[in-house]
Amino acid sequence: IIDVLKKQRDALKQFLEKKLDNKEVNSKLINSLQLKYLRPLQQVIKEGLNEAYKVGQEEMSKELGIKKYQKLTPVYAIEWLSTLAFNIKGVLDDTIKNKIKSALLTALESGESVKETMRKIDLVYQPYVGTGMISDIKQITPYRIETLVRTNMTKAFNHGRVAMSEDKNLKDYVVAFEFSAIIDSRTTDQCFISSKIPIYTIHGWKPVSYTHLRAHETSL
């Protein structure tokens, strides 16, 4: 995700720098601004969700000691994962684009230098792609990407576990699920209440998401 967003940032900076140098940035251009690499962004998000989904299946099979199970993703799960990837892409696109537009409007009104506008664009992307400076052996994942991905990867992981319960080979193994929350000083009311929800039988039940950004629960 970070690599795709870096390409998007660099392409945008190249486009805007030329427009700013030629005094071609106006309200019409700003309002119609579209970011590139949205399709690759959605694809890489979808691949990550699919991987989390499969890990959920594999972990469930290990817990139950079952080696034979249907590894093909059900149609409803494929559709759900695709929709989730589309929504995540949309959140990133809208958030970044709106901040870029705001920076450009400020530049248009104040007449600031092209260099200063480019610096502000870098600042918009910084929470998502980092600074480009490696302070440790591994680059720390930018916090906004981490929060967004962690929450939705947990959802995909849990859906994979639920899908295992619907496998005909596991019909006699899994009879119910319950929501699991970590209870400590950081637990929100939403997670605490969810942890008290009675056990749901699997027959005819599809998972309901109780997670939220920075949610403090583990899995089903």
C-alpha positions as CSV (number, residue, x, y, z in Angstrom):
1,I,0.0,0.0,0.0
2,I,2.8,2.4,1.0
3,D,4.7,1.8,-2.3
4,V,1.6,2.5,-4.4
5,L,0.9,5.7,-2.4
6,K,4.5,6.8,-2.9
7,K,4.0,6.4,-6.7
8,Q,0.8,8.4,-6.5
9,R,2.5,11.2,-4.5
10,D,5.4,11.4,-7.0
11,A,3.1,11.5,-10.0
12,L,0.9,14.2,-8.4
13,K,3.9,16.3,-7.5
14,Q,5.3,16.1,-11.0
15,F,1.9,17.1,-12.5
16,L,1.3,20.0,-10.0
17,E,4.8,21.4,-10.2
18,K,4.5,21.8,-13.9
19,K,1.1,23.4,-13.6
20,L,2.3,25.7,-10.8
21,D,5.4,26.8,-12.8
22,N,3.1,27.7,-15.7
23,K,0.6,29.5,-13.5
24,E,-2.1,27.0,-14.6
25,V,-3.4,26.1,-11.1
26,N,-6.9,27.5,-10.7
27,S,-10.1,26.7,-8.9
28,K,-11.4,24.6,-11.8
29,L,-8.2,22.4,-11.8
30,I,-8.4,22.0,-8.0
31,N,-12.0,21.0,-8.0
32,S,-11.6,18.4,-10.7
33,L,-8.3,17.0,-9.3
34,Q,-8.1,13.2,-9.5
35,L,-5.4,11.0,-8.0
36,K,-3.7,8.3,-10.0
37,Y,-2.9,4.6,-9.1
38,L,-6.3,4.0,-7.5
39,R,-6.8,0.7,-9.3
40,P,-3.4,-0.7,-8.1
41,L,-4.2,0.6,-4.7
42,Q,-7.5,-1.3,-4.5
43,Q,-5.8,-4.4,-5.8
44,V,-3.0,-4.5,-3.3
45,I,-5.5,-3.9,-0.5
46,K,-7.7,-6.7,-1.8
47,E,-4.7,-9.1,-1.9
48,G,-3.8,-8.3,1.7
49,L,-7.4,-8.9,2.8
50,N,-7.5,-12.2,0.9
51,E,-4.3,-13.3,2.6
52,A,-5.7,-12.4,6.1
53,Y,-8.9,-14.3,5.2
54,K,-6.9,-17.4,4.3
55,V,-4.7,-17.2,7.4
56,G,-8.0,-17.1,9.4
57,Q,-9.0,-20.4,7.7
58,E,-5.6,-22.0,8.3
59,E,-5.5,-21.0,12.0
60,M,-9.0,-22.4,12.6
61,S,-8.0,-25.7,10.9
62,K,-4.9,-25.9,13.1
63,E,-6.9,-25.3,16.3
64,L,-9.3,-28.1,15.4
65,G,-6.7,-30.4,14.1
66,I,-8.4,-30.7,10.7
67,K,-6.3,-31.0,7.6
68,K,-9.0,-31.6,5.0
69,Y,-11.2,-28.6,4.3
70,Q,-12.6,-26.5,1.4
71,K,-9.9,-23.9,0.7
72,L,-11.8,-22.2,-2.1
73,T,-13.3,-18.8,-0.9
74,P,-17.1,-18.8,-0.9
75,V,-18.8,-16.4,-3.4
76,Y,-20.3,-14.3,-0.6
77,A,-16.8,-13.9,1.0
78,I,-15.2,-12.9,-2.4
79,E,-17.9,-10.2,-2.8
80,W,-17.4,-9.0,0.7
81,L,-13.6,-8.8,0.5
82,S,-13.9,-6.9,-2.9
83,T,-16.4,-4.4,-1.4
84,L,-14.2,-3.9,1.7
85,A,-11.1,-3.2,-0.5
86,F,-13.1,-0.7,-2.5
87,N,-14.3,1.1,0.6
88,I,-10.8,1.3,2.1
89,K,-9.4,2.7,-1.2
90,G,-12.2,5.2,-1.2
91,V,-11.4,6.4,2.4
92,L,-7.8,6.8,1.5
93,D,-8.6,8.6,-1.8
94,D,-11.1,11.0,-0.3
95,T,-8.9,11.9,2.7
96,I,-5.7,12.5,0.8
97,K,-7.5,14.3,-2.1
98,N,-9.4,16.7,0.2
99,K,-6.2,17.7,2.0
100,I,-4.3,18.2,-1.3
101,K,-7.2,20.5,-2.5
102,S,-7.0,22.5,0.7
103,A,-3.3,22.9,0.3
104,L,-3.7,24.1,-3.3
105,L,-6.4,26.5,-2.4
106,T,-4.1,28.0,0.2
107,A,-1.3,28.3,-2.3
108,L,-3.6,30.0,-4.8
109,E,-4.8,32.5,-2.3
110,S,-1.4,33.3,-0.6
111,G,0.8,33.1,-3.7
112,E,3.3,31.0,-1.9
113,S,6.3,29.5,-3.7
114,V,6.1,26.2,-5.7
115,K,8.7,24.7,-3.3
116,E,6.5,25.5,-0.3
117,T,3.4,23.9,-1.9
118,M,5.4,20.8,-2.8
119,R,6.5,20.6,0.9
120,K,2.9,20.7,2.0
121,I,2.0,17.9,-0.4
122,D,4.7,15.8,1.1
123,L,3.3,16.6,4.6
124,V,-0.1,15.3,3.4
125,Y,1.3,12.0,2.4
126,Q,3.7,11.7,5.4
127,P,1.3,10.0,7.8
128,Y,0.7,7.4,5.1
129,V,4.1,6.7,3.5
130,G,6.5,8.0,6.2
131,T,9.3,10.5,5.7
132,G,11.6,8.3,3.6
133,M,14.2,8.2,6.3
134,I,14.9,4.9,8.0
135,S,15.5,5.4,11.7
136,D,15.8,1.7,12.5
137,I,16.6,-1.6,10.7
138,K,13.0,-1.6,9.6
139,Q,10.9,1.4,8.5
140,I,8.1,1.9,11.0
141,T,4.7,1.5,9.3
142,P,3.0,4.9,9.2
143,Y,0.4,5.1,11.8
144,R,-2.7,5.8,9.7
145,I,-2.0,2.9,7.3
146,E,-1.4,0.7,10.3
147,T,-4.6,1.6,12.0
148,L,-6.7,1.3,8.9
149,V,-5.2,-2.0,7.8
150,R,-5.0,-3.6,11.2
151,T,-8.8,-3.1,11.8
152,N,-9.8,-4.4,8.4
153,M,-7.3,-7.3,8.3
154,T,-8.8,-8.4,11.6
155,K,-12.2,-8.4,10.0
156,A,-11.0,-10.5,7.1
157,F,-9.2,-12.9,9.4
158,N,-12.4,-13.5,11.4
159,H,-14.4,-14.0,8.3
160,G,-12.0,-16.7,7.3
161,R,-12.5,-18.4,10.6
162,V,-16.3,-18.2,10.2
163,A,-16.1,-19.6,6.7
164,M,-14.3,-22.7,8.1
165,S,-17.4,-23.3,10.3
166,E,-19.5,-23.5,7.2
167,D,-17.3,-26.2,5.6
168,K,-19.2,-29.4,5.3
169,N,-16.1,-31.3,6.6
170,L,-16.3,-29.4,9.8
171,K,-20.0,-29.6,10.4
172,D,-19.6,-31.5,13.6
173,Y,-16.7,-29.6,15.0
174,V,-17.8,-25.9,15.2
175,V,-21.1,-25.2,16.9
176,A,-20.8,-21.6,18.0
177,F,-18.7,-18.4,18.1
178,E,-18.5,-15.6,20.6
179,F,-16.9,-12.2,20.4
180,S,-13.5,-11.9,22.2
181,A,-12.4,-8.6,23.6
182,I,-9.3,-7.6,25.6
183,I,-10.6,-6.0,28.8
184,D,-8.2,-3.4,30.3
185,S,-8.0,0.4,30.8
186,R,-8.0,1.0,27.1
187,T,-11.1,-1.0,26.3
188,T,-13.9,1.1,24.8
189,D,-17.5,0.8,25.9
190,Q,-18.3,-0.7,22.5
191,C,-15.8,-3.5,22.8
192,F,-16.7,-4.1,26.5
193,I,-20.4,-4.5,25.6
194,S,-19.6,-6.7,22.7
195,S,-17.6,-9.0,24.9
196,K,-20.7,-9.7,26.9
197,I,-22.8,-10.7,23.9
198,P,-24.1,-14.3,24.3
199,I,-22.7,-17.1,22.1
200,Y,-24.3,-17.3,18.7
201,T,-24.9,-20.6,17.0
202,I,-23.4,-20.9,13.5
203,H,-26.4,-22.3,11.6
204,G,-27.8,-19.6,9.4
205,W,-25.6,-16.9,11.0
206,K,-23.3,-14.5,9.3
207,P,-20.7,-12.5,11.3
208,V,-21.6,-9.0,12.5
209,S,-18.6,-6.6,12.8
210,Y,-18.2,-5.1,16.2
211,T,-14.8,-3.7,15.4
212,H,-13.9,0.0,15.1
213,L,-10.7,2.0,14.5
214,R,-8.2,1.2,17.2
215,A,-10.5,-1.6,18.5
216,H,-9.1,-3.5,21.4
217,E,-10.4,-7.0,20.6
218,T,-8.6,-10.0,19.1
219,S,-10.8,-12.4,17.1
220,L,-13.8,-14.8,17.0
